[in-house]
Amino acid sequence: MVDYDGRLHQVYAAGRSLPADSLDIWMEVAAGVAPAERPLTVLDLGCGTGRFTPALAETFGGPVYGVEPSAGMREQAAPHPDVTYLEGSAEAVPLPDGSCDLVWLFLTIHHWTDPLQGFREVNRVLRPGGAVVLRTQFGDRMPDLYWYRYFPTARQVDAAMYLPFDEVRSLASQAGLVADEEPQWVEAAEVRTRQALYERLKLRAFSTFEHIDADELDRGFAEFERDAAADPDGELPTFPAGVLVLRRPTD
C-alpha cells in the first residue's frame, strides 16, 4: 500500500498536473461514454487532489462526488461549487444505491485492497444504463515508457501493480458490469519534452517510486538530469493510455 498521507499528498498536485489540452481530451473521452442526457451525477472514485473532478462538473453540469481515502489528498483538492469531496474507498463508497450516472476511475484500481468489492460498489452506485470510464494500465500490456530506462526495476514494479486485462474484465463481470471486449487507446500526452518530464518526475509523485530503492533512485535521477540538461527540448515518444469502458445493464 502507498501512504498518500505521508510525503505524496504534498507533491501530487504539482507532480501530476495536466495541461489544458490533455484535460480536454479526457473530458471528450468521458462525454463519449456517458449517457446522453444532461445534467449527470458523477463519481470520481480515488479522486486524489481533484485533477479531473472540477472538469467533470463543468462537462456534465451536475453534482460530482470526489471520493478519496487520503485526508492529505482531500485537503489539497481543487474546489468547485458543484463538487463535494468525501472520505471513502472503493470498497465502501459513501453514496446511495443508483445515485450516479457516470463513474470516473483514473489510475486508481491498482490501489484497491479488494478489486472485486470495488467493482461491486461501482455497480451499486450506478444507475441502470450508467457507464464507467476505467483508465488503467494492464499488467500484461505494459507500455515501454521513456523514463523506465533510468530506473531498471520500474517497469517490473509497475507491471506487478496492475492486473492483467482479462482479470480486470472478469472481476468487472463478476460484479455485474459489462465490459468492452478491448480497451480504447487514448493519445493524451501529459508532457512532451525531456526537461518537462524530468521536472515532473523529480518530485516523485508517481507511486512507482515508493517501491524502488534509494540507490537506484539517486542514480536514475542523476542520469536523467544530465540528459535533460543536454537536450531540454528533445521530444519524447508518446504512448497511448488504456481505457476500458464498463456499463451497468438496464434492468
Backbone torsions as a table, in degrees:
resi	resn	phi	psi	omega
1	MET	NA	144.1	179.5
2	VAL	-100.2	131.8	-178.3
3	ASP	-90.4	97.0	179.6
4	TYR	-79.1	-10.5	177.5
5	ASP	-89.4	-1.0	175.6
6	GLY	-86.4	-105.3	-178.6
7	ARG	-87.3	-33.3	-165.1
8	LEU	-64.4	-37.2	-177.0
9	HIS	-64.8	-21.8	-178.5
10	GLN	-77.1	-24.1	-176.4
11	VAL	-113.6	-6.8	-169.9
12	TYR	-63.2	-47.1	-175.9
13	ALA	-59.8	-43.3	179.7
14	ALA	-72.7	-39.2	-175.2
15	GLY	-79.8	-13.9	-178.3
16	ARG	-127.6	21.7	180.0
17	SER	-64.7	156.5	-177.0
18	LEU	-117.5	134.9	170.7
19	PRO	-66.7	154.4	-174.9
20	ALA	-58.0	-39.0	-177.0
21	ASP	-69.3	-33.7	176.5
22	SER	-67.4	-42.9	177.9
23	LEU	-61.4	-40.1	178.0
24	ASP	-60.9	-41.2	179.2
25	ILE	-61.5	-43.6	-179.0
26	TRP	-66.8	-35.3	177.1
27	MET	-69.3	-32.8	174.6
28	GLU	-65.2	-39.4	176.3
29	VAL	-60.7	-47.7	-179.3
30	ALA	-61.1	-43.6	-179.0
31	ALA	-65.0	-31.8	179.5
32	GLY	-73.9	-15.5	-178.1
33	VAL	-103.2	-33.4	-172.5
34	ALA	-67.8	157.4	170.4
35	PRO	-54.8	153.7	-169.8
36	ALA	-75.7	-29.0	-175.3
37	GLU	-70.2	159.8	176.3
38	ARG	-137.9	147.7	-0.5
39	PRO	-78.6	166.0	177.6
40	LEU	-122.8	149.3	172.1
41	THR	-95.2	129.6	-172.1
42	VAL	-123.2	139.4	170.3
43	LEU	-108.1	120.1	171.7
44	ASP	-101.0	96.1	-171.6
45	LEU	-92.4	121.3	-170.8
46	GLY	77.6	46.6	-170.1
47	CYS	-72.6	-14.3	-179.4
48	GLY	60.5	-127.3	179.9
49	THR	-90.9	15.6	176.8
50	GLY	76.9	39.9	178.3
51	ARG	-57.8	-37.6	-175.3
52	PHE	-111.0	-16.2	-166.9
53	THR	-59.7	-52.2	177.4
54	PRO	-60.9	-38.5	179.5
55	ALA	-63.9	-35.1	176.5
56	LEU	-64.1	-37.9	176.9
57	ALA	-65.2	-42.8	178.9
58	GLU	-65.6	-37.8	-176.3
59	THR	-72.0	-39.9	-171.3
60	PHE	-108.8	-6.4	169.1
61	GLY	72.5	5.4	-178.8
62	GLY	-121.8	-173.5	178.3
63	PRO	-68.9	142.8	175.7
64	VAL	-124.0	133.9	178.0
65	TYR	-110.7	116.8	175.4
66	GLY	-95.6	111.0	-178.5
67	VAL	-104.4	126.0	-172.5
68	GLU	-150.1	128.7	-179.3
69	PRO	-74.6	-23.7	-175.1
70	SER	-85.4	119.3	177.7
71	ALA	-62.9	-39.7	179.6
72	GLY	-61.8	-40.8	178.6
73	MET	-67.5	-42.0	179.5
74	ARG	-63.7	-35.9	178.9
75	GLU	-64.1	-27.7	180.0
76	GLN	-90.6	-3.4	-168.9
77	ALA	-68.4	143.0	-177.5
78	ALA	-69.1	125.7	-178.2
79	PRO	-77.5	154.1	175.1
80	HIS	-161.1	141.6	-176.0
81	PRO	-62.3	-24.1	-179.2
82	ASP	-102.2	11.3	-179.0
83	VAL	-112.7	134.2	173.2
84	THR	-121.5	123.9	177.7
85	TYR	-96.1	133.3	-175.0
86	LEU	-129.7	143.8	170.8
87	GLU	-74.4	132.3	179.6
88	GLY	173.5	178.6	-179.0
89	SER	-139.4	171.1	178.0
90	ALA	-62.3	-33.0	-176.9
91	GLU	-79.4	-13.2	-179.6
92	ALA	-150.0	82.1	-178.0
93	VAL	-81.7	125.6	-175.2
94	PRO	-83.6	52.7	178.7
95	LEU	-134.5	153.8	-178.8
96	PRO	-70.3	163.1	174.4
97	ASP	-58.1	139.7	172.8
98	GLY	58.6	33.7	-174.8
99	SER	-98.7	-7.2	-173.1
100	CYS	-124.1	146.6	175.8
101	ASP	-95.5	-26.3	-175.4
102	LEU	-145.0	137.7	173.7
103	VAL	-118.7	129.5	-179.0
104	TRP	-107.6	118.1	-179.8
105	LEU	-122.1	100.8	-174.6
106	PHE	-116.1	107.4	178.4
107	LEU	49.0	54.9	-177.8
108	THR	-129.2	-29.2	-170.3
109	ILE	-66.9	-21.3	177.7
110	HIS	-71.5	-10.0	175.4
111	HIS	-96.4	-7.2	-178.1
112	TRP	-69.8	137.1	178.1
113	THR	-78.6	-26.0	-179.6
114	ASP	-139.7	89.5	-174.6
115	PRO	-58.9	-38.1	-179.9
116	LEU	-64.0	-45.0	177.4
117	GLN	-63.7	-37.1	176.7
118	GLY	-59.3	-46.1	178.9
119	PHE	-67.6	-33.9	176.0
120	ARG	-62.5	-40.3	178.2
121	GLU	-66.8	-39.5	176.3
122	VAL	-60.2	-46.1	178.5
123	ASN	-62.2	-38.7	-178.3
124	ARG	-63.1	-44.4	-174.8
125	VAL	-81.7	-14.0	178.1
126	LEU	-76.8	142.8	168.1
127	ARG	-76.2	152.6	172.7
128	PRO	-54.1	132.5	-175.7
129	GLY	88.7	-4.7	177.9
130	GLY	-73.0	164.3	-172.9
131	ALA	-129.4	159.2	178.5
132	VAL	-127.4	131.0	170.3
133	VAL	-103.2	109.6	-178.3
134	LEU	-107.4	102.0	174.8
135	ARG	-95.8	117.5	-179.3
136	THR	-153.6	167.5	164.9
137	GLN	-91.8	158.3	175.8
138	PHE	-117.7	128.8	-172.2
139	GLY	-58.0	-25.4	-179.8
140	ASP	-100.4	6.5	-179.7
141	ARG	-138.2	43.4	-174.4
142	MET	-73.2	135.9	173.9
143	PRO	-74.7	157.7	176.3
144	ASP	-94.7	77.5	-174.1
145	LEU	-61.4	145.6	-176.6
146	TYR	-53.9	-44.8	-172.3
147	TRP	-74.1	-10.4	177.1
148	TYR	-60.2	-27.6	-177.6
149	ARG	-62.1	-23.5	-178.1
150	TYR	-88.5	-15.8	-176.7
151	PHE	-131.7	94.0	-169.2
152	PRO	-56.6	-28.4	-178.3
153	THR	-93.8	-3.5	-170.4
154	ALA	-63.1	-43.1	-177.6
155	ARG	-64.7	-40.5	177.9
156	GLN	-65.2	-40.9	177.3
157	VAL	-59.1	-48.1	-178.8
158	ASP	-64.7	-43.9	-178.7
159	ALA	-61.1	-35.0	179.4
160	ALA	-71.6	-24.6	-178.7
161	MET	-77.6	-29.2	-170.3
162	TYR	-103.7	141.2	178.4
163	LEU	-75.0	150.2	173.5
164	PRO	-63.9	156.5	-175.6
165	PHE	-57.0	-48.8	-176.9
166	ASP	-63.6	-32.7	178.8
167	GLU	-70.0	-38.9	176.6
168	VAL	-60.4	-47.6	179.3
169	ARG	-61.8	-41.0	-179.0
170	SER	-64.0	-44.4	179.9
171	LEU	-63.9	-42.3	178.0
172	ALA	-61.6	-41.9	179.9
173	SER	-64.7	-42.4	177.9
174	GLN	-60.4	-30.3	-179.6
175	ALA	-83.2	-3.1	177.8
176	GLY	98.5	7.1	179.6
177	LEU	-97.0	150.9	178.0
178	VAL	-105.3	122.6	-176.4
179	ALA	-104.5	146.4	170.6
180	ASP	-57.8	155.5	-179.4
181	GLU	-68.0	-33.9	-178.4
182	GLU	-138.0	155.2	176.5
183	PRO	-72.5	156.1	164.6
184	GLN	-84.0	155.7	177.7
185	TRP	-122.6	118.7	-170.4
186	VAL	-110.8	128.2	176.0
187	GLU	-91.1	104.3	-178.4
188	ALA	-147.5	67.2	-175.1
189	ALA	-61.8	135.2	179.1
190	GLU	-88.0	-35.0	175.3
191	VAL	-137.3	155.4	-170.9
192	ARG	-129.8	-9.1	179.6
193	THR	-124.3	160.0	-176.9
194	ARG	-61.5	-43.3	-179.1
195	GLN	-66.9	-40.6	179.8
196	ALA	-62.8	-39.7	178.8
197	LEU	-67.7	-41.4	177.5
198	TYR	-60.3	-46.1	-179.1
199	GLU	-60.1	-35.5	178.0
200	ARG	-72.1	-49.2	-173.1
201	LEU	-69.9	-28.9	-176.0
202	LYS	-64.7	-17.9	175.5
203	LEU	-75.4	-14.7	179.0
204	ARG	54.9	46.9	177.9
205	ALA	-87.3	-1.7	176.5
206	PHE	-89.2	133.6	-178.1
207	SER	-63.3	-21.7	176.6
208	THR	-50.8	-42.6	-173.7
209	PHE	-68.3	-17.5	177.1
210	GLU	-71.3	-12.6	-176.5
211	HIS	-113.3	12.2	-179.7
212	ILE	-114.5	137.6	-174.8
213	ASP	-71.6	160.8	-171.1
214	ALA	-62.4	-39.3	-179.1
215	ASP	-63.4	-43.9	178.9
216	GLU	-64.5	-39.7	177.5
217	LEU	-62.9	-46.1	-178.8
218	ASP	-61.3	-47.1	179.9
219	ARG	-63.1	-45.3	-176.6
220	GLY	-64.1	-44.3	-178.9
221	PHE	-70.6	-33.5	177.0
222	ALA	-64.5	-43.6	179.4
223	GLU	-67.4	-41.4	-180.0
224	PHE	-64.8	-41.0	178.6
225	GLU	-60.4	-42.1	178.6
226	ARG	-63.1	-45.3	-178.7
227	ASP	-65.8	-38.9	179.1
228	ALA	-66.4	-39.4	178.6
229	ALA	-66.8	-34.7	-178.7
230	ALA	-73.5	-29.3	-177.9
231	ASP	-147.1	69.0	-172.6
232	PRO	-63.8	-31.7	-176.4
233	ASP	-96.4	7.5	178.9
234	GLY	-59.8	129.3	-177.9
235	GLU	-76.7	141.6	-178.2
236	LEU	-98.4	151.1	171.2
237	PRO	-66.2	148.0	178.3
238	THR	-109.2	151.9	-179.6
239	PHE	-128.6	129.8	179.8
240	PRO	-66.3	150.8	-178.3
241	ALA	-96.5	133.5	-179.2
242	GLY	-79.7	132.5	179.3
243	VAL	-133.2	126.9	174.9
244	LEU	-111.3	126.0	179.2
245	VAL	-92.9	129.2	176.8
246	LEU	-120.2	151.9	178.9
247	ARG	-138.9	148.7	169.4
248	ARG	-92.2	122.0	-178.5
249	PRO	-60.9	152.5	172.8
250	THR	-74.2	143.0	-177.6
251	ASP	-73.4	NA	NA
